[in-house]
Amino acid sequence: MKFTKSKEEEPTAPGQVAIRKRSKVPGVMITQFVKEIPAGKSHPDFTRKPIALTIQEGKLAVFKAIVTGDPTPTVTWARNNGDVSDPERYVALYDQVAGEHQLQMPNVGVDQADTYKCYSNNEYGRAIVTVTLNVIEVGFKKSKAMQEARLEQREKAAVDLKKTLRTRAEQKEEKKDGEVDEKFWELLLSADKKDYEHICTEYGVTDFRWMLKKLNEKKKEIEEQQSQYIEHLSNLRHIEIKTPGCAEFEFEMDLKDPSARIFLFKDGVMVPFNSDTDEKHCLRQVGRKFIFSVRGLSAEDAGLYQVDIEGVNVFSTDFKIPAVDFLVKIQEVKAVERQDAVFECVLSAPLPKMSWIGKNVALEQGEKYDISVSEDMLIHRLVVKDCMQVDKGIYAAVAGMKSCNAWLIVEADPDPNQRGKKGARKTTQAGGGGEDLIKIAAEQQEKLQKEREERMEQLKQIQAEQAAAKEAEKKAEEEKPATATPEPTKPKAKPKPKAKPKPEGAAEEPEVEEEHPEEEAAPQPPDEEAPSEEPRKRVRTGPLVPDTIIDPGVHFTSGLSDVHAIIGQSAEMVCKLSSEKCDGIWYKDGKEITATDDLKIVKDGAVHKLIVSNCTEDDSGKYRFEADGRKTEAMLVVEDPPRMNQDDLAKFSEPVIIKVGQNATFKMDFVGREPMKIQWYNEGEEMLEDNHIRIEKSDSHSRLLLVKCQRKDSGEIKLKLKNEFGTIEAFSRLIVLDKPTNPMGPVEVLEASSSCVEFKWKSPKDDGGSPIKNYYIERNQIGRNTWTKIGNIPGEPHYKDTDVDHGRKYCYRIRAVTEEGTSDVFETNDIQAGTKAFPGPPSTPKVVSAFKNCITLAWTPPTNTGGTNIVGYNMEKRKRGSNLWGQVNPPDEPIKGKQYDVKDVVEGMEYEFRVSAINFSGAGEPSTPSDFVIARDPKKPPGKVIDLKVTDSTYTSLSLSWTKPKEEEGVQDEAKGYFVELRPAENTEWGRCNSNPLISTSYTILGLKSMAMYWVRVVATNEGGDGEPRDLDNYIIAMPPPVRPNFTNRKMKSFMVMRAENSVRVNINYEASPMPTIIWLKDGMPVSKRVTVSNTDGMSQLLIPSAERSDSGIYTIIVKNIVGQETFSVEIRVTDDPKPPGPVELEENVPGTLTISWEPSPDEKRDNHLHYMVMKRDSVKRTWHTVADRLFNNNFTAVNIMPGREYNFRVCAKNDIGLSEPSESLTWGVVRKKEKFSLNLAPSKPCNFDSAPIFTVPLKMHTTPEKYECYMSCAVRGDPIPHVTWYRNNISLNTDTNYYITNTCGVCSMLILRVGAKDNGEYKVVAENSLGRAECSTQLTILE
């Protein structure tokens, strides 16, 4: 198939060609400049194109692109209706790490919403991709239309609430043909601009111009209604599924009346809701944010949700649940610290966005998480960057009503050198499906494409059948025989396709054949034309980017941009076409415009201009230029900001000078659109009207009157004017003149000798607005009551009085004089003339530096100067061990400064120094001596301390020790002290633990935070300064040294018996570090709430306040920390005194024996440790003695029953607490008198009773808990009496002392006092005599 080339090629250099190429990335247009590209080279292409953004106003918008090509292409950005040259609004960056080219728009505005282009160029070609930016406006628009609508709303009467509050079901009426569903407008009112086209397509609206005009009218109406109840409305977020089974939508709103009623509708039907988060529909209010939730989602929850305030619609959102499922769910990911973890899943249908949840928190794109979607929108990917231990947990992916989750496991770095340290971030990734997911997604994409093609074929068949039916009807009408008078036949006009009815008020448009989305998507051969001659919509029928060039026709190379102009000035709107031969038409607000005196239409080649002279408010609006079916739009905004006349502004800026008590007036004329905010400021503080401030405001000027001004009112006066278009300020100055304040002290006496008194003072703090001309001085001699007038002196605050008497004291009064008056008086202290007053001692000299030939010292002047100036200092020195002080400076040359270099020193000698001050009276007392200093060159700083280690640690302290650093001559000198420095892991700055150097080589740091992480180092110091610090090899955690949990009480009881209703208390002492986690279990399960567990440092206590039998069991304590764990179990048996058994019966089955049987005790079923004890008493001994104990059945055979005696038996129930009351039997063996009788018997034959052993009662199976007792018994019969042997796992137990074995009258029993794991196995009893052998076995199972 061949395609014709475009008539107008892109401009190329001589010898270049322009060949269009297809990119693997949809939406990228590639133009190749050469026919053949050399080997190893390539034209530019995009591996990742920018993604369309819809972002809220004021946020950061970023477009990202990754390009390839050899040589490396250059990347530039552009926009259709404007430029991107403003560096404050558009920042183009290149991220070398990620290889991304970025266009960042900080604080994005509504005017930046546009179509952007990204160009990638090199010498072999060019790649272009376009992307759209949509900006959501915040709050109500501050436009003129909004102001007019609110003004009209204030004039209207209040509407009755009953008329406005009605359900959407009542509002639904029969719509006439051509009307639009009201749901369409409700969706548009809350939708973003980017969704307008989709909503119009869904509801069959094709007239966009009419739709926008109607929408603006409805917005005015709804804003008028909302203004009755709402102060502010912003941040509208449409409904979406946040967590599995829950969808939310939210907005921010300030209500004028907090008690206003809120209603929720779904598809026009009111839905009940409350604040309970467990209900189906829930409303939560957090500050000004309202959050509506729909829980337990199902397919029936899809629909249109609306929120009303007192019957006024506030927000509408359409909830659609996508029919999608997971083909491949996310899988568990194991990552190493500092690695990136990747979760990927494949969906059954394309979905542009799905929700990711990490540890029950919704995740968003940012520095921590990277959320991406494949081009076919089937593969969704979540990357958790720079994994740390805090990131491990469950992550979930939510798509519609389906969800899946998986664990992220973060393992410690296996590198032993990195343990305990924060290593470098790794460039590898863990997880991800790789090629398998891509293959599955490709197969699913093919399957979906095949289904679409099948649907298109079915649609074509239906359309063909409909067309054939219409053609058959047409032929049938033509073939009908003519009836009545024949008329000349006329060619029948070809029927025109019917246009879809337009809504009322729509502008006339050319008739457009109705097309369905399915028909538009169906590919058609280019040579098959529709029979209609009517103009049709453009339908894309081929691939997105063809292999060769297709003529794009005339198009805009530069579109219109929004223009802001000030009223009265000129405005110019410019666009450029790709052809100079094409004309166009200009429109304003949808109406065609023609040239006038103030409106000029200029065509300069391909450039088309619209020049508006002397702009007025009526010129504001949306302007559109159309040419060859293409159009570009932009807004002209005519602004009327506050403005002032320059002459008036210059006059206003002149300062206003008045005297105290007078009035000051400021006035300024201005122009600008109302409403205008007028503010007056004095020194930056706004002035409000009161008794002294009066402000006059009007549409054209403002006047400020300050009444009875004071000196403090002086300062900068500012007038600030502000309206919706801008702000302007005018500045002036107010000067209020007054007399000066009094001069200020303290007085500095320059000379107080017998011949004169010279002193100076400070000028007044405020000169009253006028310079000081003179100072008026008076003098008083102490002891007299009169003041002598000295008179005015020049305006310098200095005076020398030579008319003084030796030894007299004088006091002076000083006043400042200006043109505005004389200040209040300032009186000096007494000054004595001619008396010697020596200065006090200076401060102790400090050694600044010391060398072998020079020592430098410094000091501060004395606090007592003796009433005169200090003229110099004398310095003295003294050697250690000497009592003589020698002056350093020459006697007639006092030291003028407060620092001196002493050069008369001997190397190696030790000196101390003192200083005395000198004034006009002479030298004063010397200072205290300085510290001894040696005349030698400075020392070198010490080296690093050696063997720094931790000797002990607790939760609040840390003990360190180290070894003194080595001394190397000329490199590092001896250390004289040490500083210990500490840095918490979360901080970057070190802090010193000790302010003064340590002498010892150990130190304990106190006040640490338990289990906090710290870095520690030690710095050695001496006179030469601080040495290099020595750090510990690893960070330290504030905790005692790690200790594996260990129980300290070796006599802990493993079995306890407690009486019911008494308290049970178990104390377990342990040692462990760090603080362990303690868990108590009962029979392997967590203890109930009745059990109280108290944990302290080193001890854990289990308390059952009032024990019951159900509390019996094995209680296990688990003490666990990072070092290990230890467990201990104690069996607690809660029981009570047993109840006595039932009636006792006696039966003689074998002569000489009695079988005693009894009814079981009622406690037998509740206490598996309950057993019985049998006691016997005969008529001879008359005492009770025990014949059997630890019987677990309800019968016993007593032997050796002698005839002629009476026997009584007692049976007692016995458990771990004690014995029950006995149950006694009846007396057995009452002797009866025997009557004599004789019997003749035939001679009897001898009887033989010998028999082989046989077990009459076999062994039973036993299952016993560990550390319990186990009792086994069986009965064997045989004659002669058989020999019985017990075996465990075929090993004889008869000689084993750990087993108590008895054999009484054929009843064989064995008792194991404390069973353990070693007792598990098969037990066997073997009975043997001369006639045979018998065996009986059982199995013992030990419960752990």
Disulfide bonds with the S-S distance in Angstrom:
none
